[in-house]
């Protein structure tokens, strides 16, 4: 199954609050909204992608707990990007400093781009669509992004102002200066 995209505009222009309520009223659906106002309905993943994503989120969360400088989030967390899109990366991290400065309502979507975002391509994901989403994250303030692509045994690394770096069959990834000391072991995630 692939994502279903509903073009609501110009018939329906959802406010941020209406989109939030739509998500709350349909908790069994994974919804995102593009900057153009399109509603993206994503199907559940297969068990293999679910297991890989669980490991990814667990490893990022363990590091974040030990490091203490920020919070890790799973794929159910909504972010309101500066371009107006509402996105939910498969895993993400935001510094405590940025969260404390913003003091956002914890029951709502975070009104910012995360510092770090990861997309794990599932078998039903179009590579081009996920690459566009990664570029959107970078264009909206994400400082480091990883597109993990088990189908091709590749990882694409996204950084602001730089060309995308493509790694073939890496065994680990570094969080660089965004997540100092974080090394993601890709065992049971990429392979």
Biotite code that builds the C-alpha atoms (Angstrom):
import biotite.structure as struc

atoms = struc.array([
    struc.Atom([0.000, 0.000, 0.000], chain_id="A", res_id=1, res_name="UNK", atom_name="CA", element="C"),
    struc.Atom([1.186, 3.496, -0.773], chain_id="A", res_id=2, res_name="UNK", atom_name="CA", element="C"),
    struc.Atom([0.269, 6.770, 0.881], chain_id="A", res_id=3, res_name="UNK", atom_name="CA", element="C"),
    struc.Atom([-3.011, 8.331, -0.139], chain_id="A", res_id=4, res_name="UNK", atom_name="CA", element="C"),
    struc.Atom([-2.877, 12.069, -0.882], chain_id="A", res_id=5, res_name="UNK", atom_name="CA", element="C"),
    struc.Atom([-6.037, 14.166, -0.656], chain_id="A", res_id=6, res_name="UNK", atom_name="CA", element="C"),
    struc.Atom([-5.926, 17.592, -2.258], chain_id="A", res_id=7, res_name="UNK", atom_name="CA", element="C"),
    struc.Atom([-8.318, 19.580, -0.087], chain_id="A", res_id=8, res_name="UNK", atom_name="CA", element="C"),
    struc.Atom([-7.454, 23.008, -1.441], chain_id="A", res_id=9, res_name="UNK", atom_name="CA", element="C"),
    struc.Atom([-9.217, 25.252, -2.338], chain_id="A", res_id=10, res_name="UNK", atom_name="CA", element="C"),
    struc.Atom([-12.403, 23.487, -1.197], chain_id="A", res_id=11, res_name="UNK", atom_name="CA", element="C"),
    struc.Atom([-11.235, 23.032, 2.388], chain_id="A", res_id=12, res_name="UNK", atom_name="CA", element="C"),
    struc.Atom([-8.497, 25.031, 4.109], chain_id="A", res_id=13, res_name="UNK", atom_name="CA", element="C"),
    struc.Atom([-7.769, 23.353, 7.443], chain_id="A", res_id=14, res_name="UNK", atom_name="CA", element="C"),
    struc.Atom([-6.478, 25.575, 10.208], chain_id="A", res_id=15, res_name="UNK", atom_name="CA", element="C"),
    struc.Atom([-3.720, 24.219, 12.424], chain_id="A", res_id=16, res_name="UNK", atom_name="CA", element="C"),
    struc.Atom([-6.279, 23.530, 15.138], chain_id="A", res_id=17, res_name="UNK", atom_name="CA", element="C"),
    struc.Atom([-8.646, 21.754, 12.717], chain_id="A", res_id=18, res_name="UNK", atom_name="CA", element="C"),
    struc.Atom([-5.810, 19.564, 11.427], chain_id="A", res_id=19, res_name="UNK", atom_name="CA", element="C"),
    struc.Atom([-4.804, 18.757, 15.003], chain_id="A", res_id=20, res_name="UNK", atom_name="CA", element="C"),
    struc.Atom([-8.400, 17.810, 15.868], chain_id="A", res_id=21, res_name="UNK", atom_name="CA", element="C"),
    struc.Atom([-8.689, 15.705, 12.694], chain_id="A", res_id=22, res_name="UNK", atom_name="CA", element="C"),
    struc.Atom([-5.615, 13.755, 13.846], chain_id="A", res_id=23, res_name="UNK", atom_name="CA", element="C"),
    struc.Atom([-7.018, 13.385, 17.364], chain_id="A", res_id=24, res_name="UNK", atom_name="CA", element="C"),
    struc.Atom([-10.359, 12.152, 16.034], chain_id="A", res_id=25, res_name="UNK", atom_name="CA", element="C"),
    struc.Atom([-8.646, 9.595, 13.772], chain_id="A", res_id=26, res_name="UNK", atom_name="CA", element="C"),
    struc.Atom([-5.892, 8.201, 15.977], chain_id="A", res_id=27, res_name="UNK", atom_name="CA", element="C"),
    struc.Atom([-5.755, 4.963, 13.992], chain_id="A", res_id=28, res_name="UNK", atom_name="CA", element="C"),
    struc.Atom([-4.617, 6.897, 10.908], chain_id="A", res_id=29, res_name="UNK", atom_name="CA", element="C"),
    struc.Atom([-1.142, 8.306, 10.430], chain_id="A", res_id=30, res_name="UNK", atom_name="CA", element="C"),
    struc.Atom([-1.743, 11.738, 8.927], chain_id="A", res_id=31, res_name="UNK", atom_name="CA", element="C"),
    struc.Atom([0.593, 14.430, 7.649], chain_id="A", res_id=32, res_name="UNK", atom_name="CA", element="C"),
    struc.Atom([-0.117, 17.696, 5.849], chain_id="A", res_id=33, res_name="UNK", atom_name="CA", element="C"),
    struc.Atom([2.077, 19.161, 3.119], chain_id="A", res_id=34, res_name="UNK", atom_name="CA", element="C"),
    struc.Atom([2.988, 22.844, 2.896], chain_id="A", res_id=35, res_name="UNK", atom_name="CA", element="C"),
    struc.Atom([0.449, 23.075, 0.042], chain_id="A", res_id=36, res_name="UNK", atom_name="CA", element="C"),
    struc.Atom([-2.341, 21.801, 2.326], chain_id="A", res_id=37, res_name="UNK", atom_name="CA", element="C"),
    struc.Atom([-2.573, 18.272, 0.903], chain_id="A", res_id=38, res_name="UNK", atom_name="CA", element="C"),
    struc.Atom([-3.563, 15.637, 3.441], chain_id="A", res_id=39, res_name="UNK", atom_name="CA", element="C"),
    struc.Atom([-1.275, 12.582, 3.387], chain_id="A", res_id=40, res_name="UNK", atom_name="CA", element="C"),
    struc.Atom([-2.717, 9.345, 4.788], chain_id="A", res_id=41, res_name="UNK", atom_name="CA", element="C"),
    struc.Atom([0.026, 6.789, 5.357], chain_id="A", res_id=42, res_name="UNK", atom_name="CA", element="C"),
    struc.Atom([-0.725, 3.088, 5.687], chain_id="A", res_id=43, res_name="UNK", atom_name="CA", element="C"),
    struc.Atom([0.688, 1.020, 8.513], chain_id="A", res_id=44, res_name="UNK", atom_name="CA", element="C"),
    struc.Atom([4.012, -0.617, 7.742], chain_id="A", res_id=45, res_name="UNK", atom_name="CA", element="C"),
    struc.Atom([4.729, -4.311, 7.612], chain_id="A", res_id=46, res_name="UNK", atom_name="CA", element="C"),
    struc.Atom([6.168, -6.024, 10.653], chain_id="A", res_id=47, res_name="UNK", atom_name="CA", element="C"),
    struc.Atom([9.765, -5.871, 9.369], chain_id="A", res_id=48, res_name="UNK", atom_name="CA", element="C"),
    struc.Atom([9.685, -2.069, 8.994], chain_id="A", res_id=49, res_name="UNK", atom_name="CA", element="C"),
    struc.Atom([7.925, -1.776, 12.339], chain_id="A", res_id=50, res_name="UNK", atom_name="CA", element="C"),
    struc.Atom([10.656, -3.782, 14.035], chain_id="A", res_id=51, res_name="UNK", atom_name="CA", element="C"),
    struc.Atom([13.410, -1.774, 12.366], chain_id="A", res_id=52, res_name="UNK", atom_name="CA", element="C"),
    struc.Atom([11.769, 1.491, 13.372], chain_id="A", res_id=53, res_name="UNK", atom_name="CA", element="C"),
    struc.Atom([11.352, 0.261, 16.936], chain_id="A", res_id=54, res_name="UNK", atom_name="CA", element="C"),
    struc.Atom([15.086, -0.476, 17.154], chain_id="A", res_id=55, res_name="UNK", atom_name="CA", element="C"),
    struc.Atom([15.939, 2.914, 15.652], chain_id="A", res_id=56, res_name="UNK", atom_name="CA", element="C"),
    struc.Atom([13.735, 4.780, 18.113], chain_id="A", res_id=57, res_name="UNK", atom_name="CA", element="C"),
    struc.Atom([14.993, 2.691, 21.044], chain_id="A", res_id=58, res_name="UNK", atom_name="CA", element="C"),
    struc.Atom([18.650, 3.380, 20.238], chain_id="A", res_id=59, res_name="UNK", atom_name="CA", element="C"),
    struc.Atom([18.072, 7.109, 19.791], chain_id="A", res_id=60, res_name="UNK", atom_name="CA", element="C"),
    struc.Atom([16.015, 7.238, 22.991], chain_id="A", res_id=61, res_name="UNK", atom_name="CA", element="C"),
    struc.Atom([18.655, 5.383, 24.997], chain_id="A", res_id=62, res_name="UNK", atom_name="CA", element="C"),
    struc.Atom([21.314, 7.835, 23.832], chain_id="A", res_id=63, res_name="UNK", atom_name="CA", element="C"),
    struc.Atom([19.075, 10.854, 24.550], chain_id="A", res_id=64, res_name="UNK", atom_name="CA", element="C"),
    struc.Atom([18.367, 9.599, 28.080], chain_id="A", res_id=65, res_name="UNK", atom_name="CA", element="C"),
    struc.Atom([22.071, 9.151, 28.800], chain_id="A", res_id=66, res_name="UNK", atom_name="CA", element="C"),
    struc.Atom([23.080, 12.435, 27.126], chain_id="A", res_id=67, res_name="UNK", atom_name="CA", element="C"),
    struc.Atom([20.341, 14.588, 28.663], chain_id="A", res_id=68, res_name="UNK", atom_name="CA", element="C"),
    struc.Atom([20.681, 17.560, 26.286], chain_id="A", res_id=69, res_name="UNK", atom_name="CA", element="C"),
    struc.Atom([17.461, 16.896, 24.394], chain_id="A", res_id=70, res_name="UNK", atom_name="CA", element="C"),
    struc.Atom([14.466, 14.669, 23.851], chain_id="A", res_id=71, res_name="UNK", atom_name="CA", element="C"),
    struc.Atom([13.963, 11.863, 21.342], chain_id="A", res_id=72, res_name="UNK", atom_name="CA", element="C"),
    struc.Atom([10.635, 11.324, 19.592], chain_id="A", res_id=73, res_name="UNK", atom_name="CA", element="C"),
    struc.Atom([9.008, 8.464, 17.709], chain_id="A", res_id=74, res_name="UNK", atom_name="CA", element="C"),
    struc.Atom([6.937, 8.457, 14.537], chain_id="A", res_id=75, res_name="UNK", atom_name="CA", element="C"),
    struc.Atom([3.734, 9.428, 16.313], chain_id="A", res_id=76, res_name="UNK", atom_name="CA", element="C"),
    struc.Atom([5.056, 12.936, 17.117], chain_id="A", res_id=77, res_name="UNK", atom_name="CA", element="C"),
    struc.Atom([3.800, 15.764, 14.943], chain_id="A", res_id=78, res_name="UNK", atom_name="CA", element="C"),
    struc.Atom([5.945, 18.762, 14.000], chain_id="A", res_id=79, res_name="UNK", atom_name="CA", element="C"),
    struc.Atom([4.567, 21.983, 12.508], chain_id="A", res_id=80, res_name="UNK", atom_name="CA", element="C"),
    struc.Atom([7.365, 23.052, 10.158], chain_id="A", res_id=81, res_name="UNK", atom_name="CA", element="C"),
    struc.Atom([8.034, 26.718, 9.340], chain_id="A", res_id=82, res_name="UNK", atom_name="CA", element="C"),
    struc.Atom([6.717, 26.178, 5.774], chain_id="A", res_id=83, res_name="UNK", atom_name="CA", element="C"),
    struc.Atom([3.311, 25.179, 7.195], chain_id="A", res_id=84, res_name="UNK", atom_name="CA", element="C"),
    struc.Atom([3.646, 21.410, 6.710], chain_id="A", res_id=85, res_name="UNK", atom_name="CA", element="C"),
    struc.Atom([2.828, 18.987, 9.514], chain_id="A", res_id=86, res_name="UNK", atom_name="CA", element="C"),
    struc.Atom([5.265, 16.075, 9.467], chain_id="A", res_id=87, res_name="UNK", atom_name="CA", element="C"),
    struc.Atom([6.064, 13.061, 11.625], chain_id="A", res_id=88, res_name="UNK", atom_name="CA", element="C"),
    struc.Atom([9.603, 11.735, 11.085], chain_id="A", res_id=89, res_name="UNK", atom_name="CA", element="C"),
    struc.Atom([10.157, 8.081, 11.976], chain_id="A", res_id=90, res_name="UNK", atom_name="CA", element="C"),
    struc.Atom([12.569, 9.228, 14.704], chain_id="A", res_id=91, res_name="UNK", atom_name="CA", element="C"),
    struc.Atom([13.706, 12.696, 15.727], chain_id="A", res_id=92, res_name="UNK", atom_name="CA", element="C"),
    struc.Atom([15.463, 14.710, 18.412], chain_id="A", res_id=93, res_name="UNK", atom_name="CA", element="C"),
    struc.Atom([15.120, 18.286, 19.696], chain_id="A", res_id=94, res_name="UNK", atom_name="CA", element="C"),
    struc.Atom([17.499, 20.058, 22.073], chain_id="A", res_id=95, res_name="UNK", atom_name="CA", element="C"),
    struc.Atom([16.158, 20.915, 25.527], chain_id="A", res_id=96, res_name="UNK", atom_name="CA", element="C"),
    struc.Atom([17.398, 24.466, 25.021], chain_id="A", res_id=97, res_name="UNK", atom_name="CA", element="C"),
    struc.Atom([15.089, 24.973, 22.037], chain_id="A", res_id=98, res_name="UNK", atom_name="CA", element="C"),
    struc.Atom([12.161, 23.308, 23.800], chain_id="A", res_id=99, res_name="UNK", atom_name="CA", element="C"),
    struc.Atom([12.581, 25.386, 26.949], chain_id="A", res_id=100, res_name="UNK", atom_name="CA", element="C"),
    struc.Atom([12.878, 28.630, 24.953], chain_id="A", res_id=101, res_name="UNK", atom_name="CA", element="C"),
    struc.Atom([9.661, 27.804, 23.108], chain_id="A", res_id=102, res_name="UNK", atom_name="CA", element="C"),
    struc.Atom([7.728, 26.278, 26.034], chain_id="A", res_id=103, res_name="UNK", atom_name="CA", element="C"),
    struc.Atom([5.250, 24.501, 23.694], chain_id="A", res_id=104, res_name="UNK", atom_name="CA", element="C"),
    struc.Atom([1.971, 22.928, 24.763], chain_id="A", res_id=105, res_name="UNK", atom_name="CA", element="C"),
    struc.Atom([2.877, 19.246, 25.336], chain_id="A", res_id=106, res_name="UNK", atom_name="CA", element="C"),
    struc.Atom([-0.560, 18.110, 24.130], chain_id="A", res_id=107, res_name="UNK", atom_name="CA", element="C"),
    struc.Atom([-0.093, 19.751, 20.702], chain_id="A", res_id=108, res_name="UNK", atom_name="CA", element="C"),
    struc.Atom([2.264, 19.302, 17.759], chain_id="A", res_id=109, res_name="UNK", atom_name="CA", element="C"),
    struc.Atom([5.693, 20.837, 18.233], chain_id="A", res_id=110, res_name="UNK", atom_name="CA", element="C"),
    struc.Atom([5.746, 24.143, 16.311], chain_id="A", res_id=111, res_name="UNK", atom_name="CA", element="C"),
    struc.Atom([9.288, 23.735, 14.989], chain_id="A", res_id=112, res_name="UNK", atom_name="CA", element="C"),
    struc.Atom([11.528, 21.524, 12.905], chain_id="A", res_id=113, res_name="UNK", atom_name="CA", element="C"),
    struc.Atom([13.507, 18.994, 14.932], chain_id="A", res_id=114, res_name="UNK", atom_name="CA", element="C"),
    struc.Atom([17.280, 19.341, 15.123], chain_id="A", res_id=115, res_name="UNK", atom_name="CA", element="C"),
    struc.Atom([17.624, 15.775, 13.837], chain_id="A", res_id=116, res_name="UNK", atom_name="CA", element="C"),
    struc.Atom([15.232, 13.665, 11.763], chain_id="A", res_id=117, res_name="UNK", atom_name="CA", element="C"),
    struc.Atom([15.297, 10.113, 10.416], chain_id="A", res_id=118, res_name="UNK", atom_name="CA", element="C"),
    struc.Atom([13.109, 8.466, 7.831], chain_id="A", res_id=119, res_name="UNK", atom_name="CA", element="C"),
    struc.Atom([13.251, 4.691, 7.509], chain_id="A", res_id=120, res_name="UNK", atom_name="CA", element="C"),
    struc.Atom([12.038, 3.718, 4.042], chain_id="A", res_id=121, res_name="UNK", atom_name="CA", element="C"),
    struc.Atom([9.504, 0.912, 4.140], chain_id="A", res_id=122, res_name="UNK", atom_name="CA", element="C"),
    struc.Atom([8.773, -1.370, 1.200], chain_id="A", res_id=123, res_name="UNK", atom_name="CA", element="C"),
    struc.Atom([5.709, 0.710, 0.270], chain_id="A", res_id=124, res_name="UNK", atom_name="CA", element="C"),
    struc.Atom([7.523, 4.088, 0.315], chain_id="A", res_id=125, res_name="UNK", atom_name="CA", element="C"),
    struc.Atom([8.493, 5.778, -2.932], chain_id="A", res_id=126, res_name="UNK", atom_name="CA", element="C"),
    struc.Atom([12.186, 6.662, -2.697], chain_id="A", res_id=127, res_name="UNK", atom_name="CA", element="C"),
    struc.Atom([11.617, 9.985, -4.450], chain_id="A", res_id=128, res_name="UNK", atom_name="CA", element="C"),
    struc.Atom([8.838, 10.962, -2.032], chain_id="A", res_id=129, res_name="UNK", atom_name="CA", element="C"),
    struc.Atom([10.956, 10.173, 1.033], chain_id="A", res_id=130, res_name="UNK", atom_name="CA", element="C"),
    struc.Atom([13.926, 12.053, -0.466], chain_id="A", res_id=131, res_name="UNK", atom_name="CA", element="C"),
    struc.Atom([11.683, 15.087, -1.010], chain_id="A", res_id=132, res_name="UNK", atom_name="CA", element="C"),
    struc.Atom([10.518, 14.861, 2.597], chain_id="A", res_id=133, res_name="UNK", atom_name="CA", element="C"),
    struc.Atom([14.142, 14.747, 3.804], chain_id="A", res_id=134, res_name="UNK", atom_name="CA", element="C"),
    struc.Atom([14.980, 17.835, 1.750], chain_id="A", res_id=135, res_name="UNK", atom_name="CA", element="C"),
    struc.Atom([11.916, 19.571, 3.182], chain_id="A", res_id=136, res_name="UNK", atom_name="CA", element="C"),
    struc.Atom([13.209, 18.860, 6.692], chain_id="A", res_id=137, res_name="UNK", atom_name="CA", element="C"),
    struc.Atom([16.594, 20.399, 5.864], chain_id="A", res_id=138, res_name="UNK", atom_name="CA", element="C"),
    struc.Atom([14.988, 23.404, 4.153], chain_id="A", res_id=139, res_name="UNK", atom_name="CA", element="C"),
    struc.Atom([12.957, 24.012, 7.327], chain_id="A", res_id=140, res_name="UNK", atom_name="CA", element="C"),
    struc.Atom([15.796, 23.926, 9.842], chain_id="A", res_id=141, res_name="UNK", atom_name="CA", element="C"),
    struc.Atom([16.708, 20.296, 10.521], chain_id="A", res_id=142, res_name="UNK", atom_name="CA", element="C"),
    struc.Atom([20.464, 20.242, 11.130], chain_id="A", res_id=143, res_name="UNK", atom_name="CA", element="C"),
    struc.Atom([21.073, 16.560, 10.330], chain_id="A", res_id=144, res_name="UNK", atom_name="CA", element="C"),
    struc.Atom([18.884, 14.016, 8.583], chain_id="A", res_id=145, res_name="UNK", atom_name="CA", element="C"),
    struc.Atom([19.236, 10.364, 7.713], chain_id="A", res_id=146, res_name="UNK", atom_name="CA", element="C"),
    struc.Atom([17.245, 8.459, 5.114], chain_id="A", res_id=147, res_name="UNK", atom_name="CA", element="C"),
    struc.Atom([17.770, 4.781, 5.886], chain_id="A", res_id=148, res_name="UNK", atom_name="CA", element="C"),
    struc.Atom([16.946, 2.684, 2.839], chain_id="A", res_id=149, res_name="UNK", atom_name="CA", element="C"),
    struc.Atom([17.058, -1.076, 3.556], chain_id="A", res_id=150, res_name="UNK", atom_name="CA", element="C"),
    struc.Atom([15.816, -1.904, 0.047], chain_id="A", res_id=151, res_name="UNK", atom_name="CA", element="C"),
    struc.Atom([19.029, -0.539, -1.498], chain_id="A", res_id=152, res_name="UNK", atom_name="CA", element="C"),
    struc.Atom([21.272, -1.068, 1.555], chain_id="A", res_id=153, res_name="UNK", atom_name="CA", element="C"),
    struc.Atom([21.997, 2.663, 1.552], chain_id="A", res_id=154, res_name="UNK", atom_name="CA", element="C"),
    struc.Atom([21.864, 5.612, 3.893], chain_id="A", res_id=155, res_name="UNK", atom_name="CA", element="C"),
    struc.Atom([21.516, 9.160, 2.617], chain_id="A", res_id=156, res_name="UNK", atom_name="CA", element="C"),
    struc.Atom([22.844, 11.856, 4.945], chain_id="A", res_id=157, res_name="UNK", atom_name="CA", element="C"),
    struc.Atom([21.298, 15.317, 4.655], chain_id="A", res_id=158, res_name="UNK", atom_name="CA", element="C"),
    struc.Atom([22.997, 18.450, 5.991], chain_id="A", res_id=159, res_name="UNK", atom_name="CA", element="C"),
    struc.Atom([22.138, 22.126, 5.414], chain_id="A", res_id=160, res_name="UNK", atom_name="CA", element="C"),
    struc.Atom([24.032, 23.710, 2.542], chain_id="A", res_id=161, res_name="UNK", atom_name="CA", element="C"),
    struc.Atom([25.684, 20.448, 1.456], chain_id="A", res_id=162, res_name="UNK", atom_name="CA", element="C"),
    struc.Atom([25.134, 17.793, -1.165], chain_id="A", res_id=163, res_name="UNK", atom_name="CA", element="C"),
    struc.Atom([23.442, 14.621, 0.028], chain_id="A", res_id=164, res_name="UNK", atom_name="CA", element="C"),
    struc.Atom([26.031, 12.027, 1.051], chain_id="A", res_id=165, res_name="UNK", atom_name="CA", element="C"),
    struc.Atom([25.159, 8.445, 0.073], chain_id="A", res_id=166, res_name="UNK", atom_name="CA", element="C"),
    struc.Atom([26.712, 5.563, 2.015], chain_id="A", res_id=167, res_name="UNK", atom_name="CA", element="C"),
    struc.Atom([26.543, 1.998, 0.721], chain_id="A", res_id=168, res_name="UNK", atom_name="CA", element="C"),
    struc.Atom([26.010, -0.669, 3.423], chain_id="A", res_id=169, res_name="UNK", atom_name="CA", element="C"),
    struc.Atom([27.369, 1.281, 6.417], chain_id="A", res_id=170, res_name="UNK", atom_name="CA", element="C"),
    struc.Atom([27.477, -0.566, 9.745], chain_id="A", res_id=171, res_name="UNK", atom_name="CA", element="C"),
    struc.Atom([26.991, 2.564, 11.845], chain_id="A", res_id=172, res_name="UNK", atom_name="CA", element="C"),
    struc.Atom([26.233, 6.291, 11.596], chain_id="A", res_id=173, res_name="UNK", atom_name="CA", element="C"),
    struc.Atom([27.589, 9.215, 13.599], chain_id="A", res_id=174, res_name="UNK", atom_name="CA", element="C"),
    struc.Atom([25.379, 11.897, 15.091], chain_id="A", res_id=175, res_name="UNK", atom_name="CA", element="C"),
    struc.Atom([28.189, 14.325, 14.263], chain_id="A", res_id=176, res_name="UNK", atom_name="CA", element="C"),
    struc.Atom([28.059, 17.687, 16.047], chain_id="A", res_id=177, res_name="UNK", atom_name="CA", element="C"),
    struc.Atom([24.243, 17.641, 16.258], chain_id="A", res_id=178, res_name="UNK", atom_name="CA", element="C"),
    struc.Atom([24.159, 14.513, 18.471], chain_id="A", res_id=179, res_name="UNK", atom_name="CA", element="C"),
    struc.Atom([27.713, 14.402, 19.885], chain_id="A", res_id=180, res_name="UNK", atom_name="CA", element="C"),
    struc.Atom([28.704, 10.890, 20.882], chain_id="A", res_id=181, res_name="UNK", atom_name="CA", element="C"),
    struc.Atom([25.689, 9.203, 19.289], chain_id="A", res_id=182, res_name="UNK", atom_name="CA", element="C"),
    struc.Atom([26.699, 6.276, 17.100], chain_id="A", res_id=183, res_name="UNK", atom_name="CA", element="C"),
    struc.Atom([23.782, 4.364, 15.606], chain_id="A", res_id=184, res_name="UNK", atom_name="CA", element="C"),
    struc.Atom([24.572, 0.687, 15.163], chain_id="A", res_id=185, res_name="UNK", atom_name="CA", element="C"),
    struc.Atom([22.674, -0.273, 12.011], chain_id="A", res_id=186, res_name="UNK", atom_name="CA", element="C"),
    struc.Atom([22.543, -3.982, 12.835], chain_id="A", res_id=187, res_name="UNK", atom_name="CA", element="C"),
    struc.Atom([18.922, -5.155, 12.477], chain_id="A", res_id=188, res_name="UNK", atom_name="CA", element="C"),
    struc.Atom([17.934, -1.734, 11.057], chain_id="A", res_id=189, res_name="UNK", atom_name="CA", element="C"),
    struc.Atom([19.600, -1.564, 7.644], chain_id="A", res_id=190, res_name="UNK", atom_name="CA", element="C"),
    struc.Atom([19.987, -5.301, 7.096], chain_id="A", res_id=191, res_name="UNK", atom_name="CA", element="C"),
])
